Amino acid sequence: MSVQAAIRRKTAPDIRARKSGAPIVMLTSYHAHTAALVDRHCDAILVGDSLGNVMHGFETTVPVTLDMMILQGRAVMRGSAQALVVVDMPFGSYEASKEQAFHSAVRVMKETQCGAVKLEGGVRMAETVAFLTERGIPVMGHVGLTPQSINTIGSFRAQGRDEGSWEPIENDAMAVAEAGAFSVVLEAVAEPLARKITQEIVIPTIGIGASSACDGQVLVLEDMLGLSPRTPKFVRRYGDLGPAIDAAVEAYATDVRARTFPGPEHVYPLKKTV
Ligand code: KIV
């Protein structure tokens, strides 16, 4: 009997093959239950280090650790079945050397069994991207706005809004593509530049705040569900779950206080004796 699962998960090469094809659909997830919902509709799931903001309330992604990423990566793998799961490498786990990046990425791959990792940086990370991909670790790049660098860049600002600033961003995207990344996230990149990069490089671009010119899109799930306290300009809200959750919790609190929950249908009576 074959031990192969009935549904084969999408792989990094599957996503790579979608260049200039049907748009790649990606969302973040950090939990088994949301992963199961996202998995039904998406090609890829990102276990983003945005979990530092969303789950833990940190102001930036800088405090996120490798152990935090691995724990949530495992949850998302358990919850999903067909999408490619990409786990973010957190700040400090890969920048020191290509060897450090390899050891961290191997932990992620072995302990979560995800299909790929993502790391931030272009030209400066190209050698590392090549080192990982040559050793069996598929890498998604991430250029444009790179939130892990917040303490050196100073603010979360859109990138490439004047043509004079395009060259380093183009070079970054080109560098990760040439180093062997299977796709690259373009974050908060002006539309004409995102279009140009998408036309120039051979791997799919996945945009977040980078226009429909990209080969695919990714959003933070909680942002598009209306669960985040602040909605960035580039997010379309596809749900408004905040007020729905608030109303449900309020109704529960009212029922508990009035002793109308639990009702008779929620209790365990004694077994009938014969
Ligand atoms: O951590 C994350 O969710 C990300 C997306 C913003 C692309 O990196």
Residues whose N, C-alpha, C, O or C-beta is under 5 A from the ligand:
A	BS01	KIV	T28 G48 D49 S50 V185 I208
